[in-house]
Amino acid sequence: MTGYYEIRHTVGFEETNLVGNVYYVNYLRWQGRCREMFLKEKAPQVLAELQHDLKLFTLKVECEFFAEITAFDELSIRMRLEELTQTQIQFSFDYVKLNPGGLENLVARGRQRIACMRGPNTDTVPARVPGQLKEALAPYAEAPARTSGAARVEASVGHTAGG
C-alpha cells in the first residue's frame, strides 16, 4: 500500500501559458480529476448516490507552488485523506514531477475541502459522509498537515462533484 491514491498525467501545450509553464488553474483541475477517478475506481457506489441526492460541494481549494513544470512533463498527482469529520472531508495533494531514472521532484502541494450535502437544490442540507466513502478513504489517511512558507494561491469555490 502506497498511502496515497495516484493518477498520472502528461502536461499538454493547452495547459501552459504564454511563458510556457503550466497555468495555475490546471493544478486545481487536476485535484478534481484525481478526486473523480478515486470515486470511479475505489467508491463506485458513491457515484450512484451522486446521481440521486448526494452532493459533494467543494468549499475550498489551495495550492502551493515549489517549481515550474512545462509541456510534456510527466506528473503523479497523489491524493491523501487529511481530515474526516461527520460531514466534511479534506484531501491533500502532492504534485510530483517524474524524471528519467526514477527521480521525483515535488513541484506543488495542494488541499481541497468538501462537504457532503443532500436534498434538492433549493433545500440542500449537510449530510454524513457515506460509509462506503469512509471505507474507501481509510487506506489513504495521512499524518497531520505539513506547512510551508512558499507562495500560496487560494480559491474558494462552490462546485459540485466534478470539483
C-alpha positions as CSV (number, residue, x, y, z in Angstrom):
1,M,0.0,0.0,0.0
2,T,1.4,3.4,-1.0
3,G,-0.5,5.5,1.4
4,Y,-1.9,7.7,-1.4
5,Y,-4.2,7.4,-4.4
6,E,-2.4,8.4,-7.6
7,I,-3.2,9.4,-11.1
8,R,-0.6,10.0,-13.8
9,H,-0.7,12.9,-16.2
10,T,1.4,14.2,-19.1
11,V,1.2,18.0,-19.4
12,G,-0.1,19.3,-22.7
13,F,0.5,22.6,-24.5
14,E,-3.1,23.6,-23.8
15,E,-2.2,23.6,-20.1
16,T,0.6,26.1,-20.4
17,N,0.6,29.9,-20.6
18,L,2.4,32.3,-22.9
19,V,5.6,31.9,-20.9
20,G,5.5,28.1,-21.4
21,N,4.9,27.0,-17.8
22,V,1.7,25.4,-16.5
23,Y,-1.1,27.9,-15.9
24,Y,-2.0,27.7,-12.2
25,V,-5.7,26.8,-12.6
26,N,-4.7,23.4,-14.1
27,Y,-3.4,22.3,-10.7
28,L,-6.9,22.8,-9.3
29,R,-8.4,20.9,-12.3
30,W,-6.1,18.0,-11.6
31,Q,-7.2,17.9,-8.0
32,G,-10.8,17.5,-9.2
33,R,-9.8,14.9,-11.7
34,C,-7.9,12.9,-9.1
35,R,-10.9,13.0,-6.8
36,E,-13.3,11.9,-9.6
37,M,-11.0,9.0,-10.6
38,F,-10.8,7.9,-6.9
39,L,-14.6,7.8,-6.7
40,K,-14.8,5.8,-10.0
41,E,-12.1,3.3,-9.0
42,K,-12.5,3.0,-5.2
43,A,-16.0,4.0,-4.4
44,P,-18.3,3.5,-7.4
45,Q,-21.4,3.1,-5.1
46,V,-20.9,6.7,-4.1
47,L,-21.2,7.7,-7.8
48,A,-24.6,6.1,-7.8
49,E,-25.6,8.2,-4.8
50,L,-24.4,11.3,-6.6
51,Q,-27.0,10.5,-9.3
52,H,-29.7,10.6,-6.6
53,D,-29.5,13.3,-3.9
54,L,-25.9,13.2,-2.6
55,K,-23.9,16.3,-3.4
56,L,-20.2,16.9,-2.8
57,F,-19.6,20.7,-2.5
58,T,-16.1,22.0,-2.8
59,L,-15.7,24.5,0.0
60,K,-12.0,25.4,-0.5
61,V,-9.0,24.6,-2.7
62,E,-5.5,25.8,-2.4
63,C,-2.1,25.1,-4.0
64,E,1.5,26.0,-3.1
65,F,4.0,26.1,-5.9
66,F,7.6,25.0,-5.5
67,A,8.9,24.6,-9.1
68,E,7.7,25.2,-12.6
69,I,6.6,22.5,-15.0
70,T,6.1,22.7,-18.7
71,A,4.6,20.8,-21.6
72,F,5.3,17.0,-21.7
73,D,6.4,16.8,-18.1
74,E,5.2,13.6,-16.5
75,L,3.3,14.1,-13.3
76,S,2.0,12.0,-10.5
77,I,-0.9,13.6,-8.6
78,R,-1.1,11.9,-5.2
79,M,-4.1,12.3,-3.0
80,R,-4.3,11.6,0.7
81,L,-7.0,11.9,3.3
82,E,-6.0,14.7,5.6
83,E,-9.1,15.1,7.7
84,L,-12.5,13.4,8.0
85,T,-15.4,14.9,10.1
86,Q,-19.0,13.8,10.2
87,T,-19.9,15.9,7.1
88,Q,-16.7,17.1,5.6
89,I,-13.5,15.7,4.0
90,Q,-10.2,17.4,3.5
91,F,-7.7,16.0,1.0
92,S,-4.1,16.8,0.4
93,F,-2.4,16.6,-3.0
94,D,1.2,16.2,-3.9
95,Y,2.2,17.1,-7.4
96,V,5.3,15.1,-8.2
97,K,7.4,15.5,-11.4
98,L,8.6,12.1,-12.6
99,N,12.0,12.4,-14.1
100,P,14.0,9.8,-16.1
101,G,15.8,7.3,-13.9
102,G,13.1,7.3,-11.3
103,L,13.9,10.6,-9.8
104,E,11.0,12.5,-8.3
105,N,10.6,16.2,-7.6
106,L,7.8,17.7,-5.5
107,V,6.6,20.7,-7.6
108,A,3.4,21.7,-5.8
109,R,1.2,20.8,-2.8
110,G,-2.5,21.4,-2.5
111,R,-5.6,20.9,-0.4
112,Q,-9.2,20.5,-1.0
113,R,-12.1,20.6,1.5
114,I,-15.5,19.2,0.5
115,A,-18.8,19.0,2.3
116,C,-21.4,16.2,1.9
117,M,-24.9,17.5,1.3
118,R,-28.3,16.0,0.5
119,G,-31.6,17.2,-0.8
120,P,-33.0,19.2,-3.7
121,N,-31.1,22.3,-4.8
122,T,-33.5,24.6,-3.1
123,D,-33.3,22.7,0.2
124,T,-29.8,21.2,0.5
125,V,-28.6,20.3,4.0
126,P,-25.3,18.9,5.4
127,A,-25.2,15.1,5.4
128,R,-22.9,12.5,6.9
129,V,-20.0,11.2,4.8
130,P,-21.3,8.0,3.3
131,G,-19.9,4.8,4.9
132,Q,-18.7,3.4,1.6
133,L,-16.6,6.6,1.1
134,K,-15.1,6.4,4.6
135,E,-14.1,2.8,4.0
136,A,-12.6,3.6,0.6
137,L,-10.6,6.6,2.1
138,A,-9.3,4.7,5.2
139,P,-6.1,3.4,3.5
140,Y,-5.2,6.9,2.4
141,A,-5.2,8.7,5.7
142,E,-2.1,10.8,6.3
143,A,-0.2,12.3,9.3
144,P,-1.1,15.8,10.4
145,A,-0.8,18.5,7.7
146,R,2.6,20.0,6.7
147,T,3.1,23.7,6.2
148,S,5.5,25.7,4.1
149,G,6.4,29.3,3.5
150,A,6.1,29.0,-0.3
151,A,3.8,31.2,-2.3
152,R,0.2,30.2,-1.9
153,V,-2.8,30.6,-4.2
154,E,-6.2,30.0,-2.7
155,A,-9.6,29.9,-4.3
156,S,-13.0,29.4,-2.6
157,V,-15.4,27.8,-4.9
158,G,-18.8,26.2,-4.7
159,H,-18.7,23.4,-7.3
160,T,-20.3,20.0,-7.0
161,A,-19.0,16.5,-7.6
162,G,-16.7,17.4,-10.5
163,G,-14.7,19.9,-8.4
